[in-house]
Amino acid sequence: MAVEGSRRHGRGFWLVAYTFAVTIAFSSAPAPLYVLYQAKDGFGSFTVTLVFAAYAVGVIASLFLAGHISDWAGRRRVLVPAVLINVVAAVIFLAWSSVPALLVARFVSGISIGMLTATATAHLAELHLAARPGASRTRADLVATAANLGGIGLGPLVAGLLAQYAGDPLHVPYLVFQALMLIGAIAVTLVPETVEVARVKYRPQRVSVPRAARGRFFAAGAAALAQFAVFGLFTSLAPAFLANVLHQHSHALAGAVSFAVFAAGAISQILLARAGLRRQLGLGLGLLVAGIVVFTAGVQVPSLALFLVGGVLAGGGAGAAFKGSVSIVLSLAPPEGRGEALAGLFLAAYVGLAIPVVALGLATQLVSLRVALAGFAVLLLAILAVVGRRLFATT
């Protein structure tokens, strides 16, 4: 019976990983399609930023209000509704294409992702522990962060290819992801529950880590904020840089650029899976800084090659450093508070995803894309300098 239980948890681990990846992928799928909406309705980069911000606001609100409730309500009871909410977002995309509809659809999608990220990450860790008692947590951490970053990268790639070659680009990508998510929602119902459901009084999100470890927790959160600011750039305004500065109008290329950035993040996690935390953070932050400098130079020159190389370097660095942040938080949180602590980390990450990119979008209304990106880069490098010092003081 114990062996069969381990097998069920092992199968469940991969079903949750699949569902996590395809749902996250849908959340980033609209990135290469924004230029089509712009051409159809005649709006500019700032509106794209607002649509992206609606998603980030949805994520932040959901993380604060619901990202932690799986700790007592159960992982499956949160995961299944989270996936189905994103299916509803796909329905909105399919039914309407006006700016108000885009804002609503992205906000709804954000609600789903806020519920999903911390819950799926905690569920993967617990399923791994049940399937492989006494084993290192490295596999669970790696799969969780790869599903997250890999999913974000796959979404634009698949949507861009479908938009370029399948026809009906504002409908087919959503139909494909809708089907994949429905399969995932059904799959999660077959996965073992890993939390003992309890009746507790509801309260909004709070950080649940030992008081003595909070400095380290907040350092990890600050690092995640800076990393996701770079990711936010490549899931919102990068297609605008490609089209308006680098004169590249291919939807497939726009999707491939986003994919390359996030794939680099996932690959760096695999390559550094067994590296010590200090080395992981050092290489990650170093690559991230180098990447920011290179892709900013690529826009200034302009050079598509430099933009791509810089994006890959930044993505690889952010991925490695983010895995380190997740590992730090999981090591600090008590078992009964993993979901809540991870929700706090993702809350910081999605603040980073939203605020700097919205500021960049506002800046493009006042100055050129080149000047705005240069200011964005300087701000990020300053943040990373402070974050890096604090992280290495606590590792």
TAFENDA-V731114 format. One record per backbone hydrogen bond with DSSP energy under -0.5 kcal/mol. NH is the residue of the N-H (numbers start at 1). CO is the residue of the C=O. Records with the same first field share a line. If there is no record, write none. Layout:
NH->CO  CO
//
This chain:
5->1
6->2
7->3
8->4
9->5
10->6
11->7
12->8
13->9
14->10
15->11
16->12
17->13
18->14
19->15
20->16
21->17
22->18
23->19
24->20
25->21
26->22
27->23
28->24  25
29->25  26
30->26
31->28
32->29
33->30
34->30  31
36->33
37->33
38->34
39->35
40->36
41->37
42->38
48->44
49->45
50->46
51->47
52->48
53->49
54->50
55->51
56->52
57->53
58->54
59->55
60->56
61->57
62->58
63->59
64->60
65->61
66->62
67->62
69->66
71->68
72->69
73->69
74->70
78->74  75
79->75
80->76
82->78
83->79
84->80
85->81
86->82
87->83
88->84
89->85
90->86
91->87
92->88
93->89
94->90
95->91
96->92
102->98
103->99
104->100
105->101
106->102
107->103
108->104
109->105
110->106
111->107
112->108
113->109
114->110
115->111
116->112
117->113
119->115
120->116
121->117
122->118
123->119
124->120
125->121
126->122
127->123
128->124
129->125
130->126
131->127
132->128
135->132
139->136
141->137
142->138
143->139
144->140
145->141
146->142
147->143
148->144
149->145
150->146
151->147
152->148
153->149
154->150
155->151
156->152
157->153
158->154
159->155
160->156
161->157
162->158
163->159
164->160
165->161
166->162
167->162
171->168
172->168
175->171
176->172
177->173
178->174
179->175
180->176
181->177
182->178
183->179
184->180
185->181
186->182
187->183
188->184
189->185
190->187
191->188
197->195
198->72
200->198
205->64
209->207
210->332
213->210
214->211
217->213
218->214
219->215
220->216
221->217
222->218
223->219
224->220
225->221
226->222
227->223
228->224
229->225
230->226
231->227
232->228
233->229
234->230
235->231  232
236->233
237->233
238->233
240->237
241->237
242->238
243->239
244->240
245->241
246->241
248->242
249->247
254->250
255->251
256->252
257->253
258->254
259->255
260->256
261->257
262->258
263->259
264->260
265->261
266->262
267->263
268->264
269->265
270->266
271->267
272->268
273->270
275->272
280->276
281->277
282->278
283->279
284->280
285->281
286->282
287->283
288->284
289->285
290->286
291->287
292->288
293->289
294->290
295->291
296->292
297->293
298->294
299->295
300->296
301->297
302->298
303->298
307->303
308->304
309->305
310->306
311->307
312->308
313->309
314->310
315->311
316->312
317->313
318->314
319->315
320->316
321->317
322->318
323->319
324->320
325->321
326->322
327->323
328->324
329->325
330->326
331->327
332->328
333->329
337->334
338->335
341->337
342->338
343->339
344->340
345->341
346->342
347->343
348->344
349->345
350->346
351->347
352->348
353->349
354->350
355->351
358->354
359->355
360->356
361->357
362->358
363->359
364->360
365->362
366->363
367->363
372->368
373->369
374->370
375->371
376->372
377->373
378->374
379->375
380->376
381->377
382->378
383->379
384->380
385->381
386->382
387->383
388->384
389->385
390->386
391->387
392->388
393->389
394->391
//
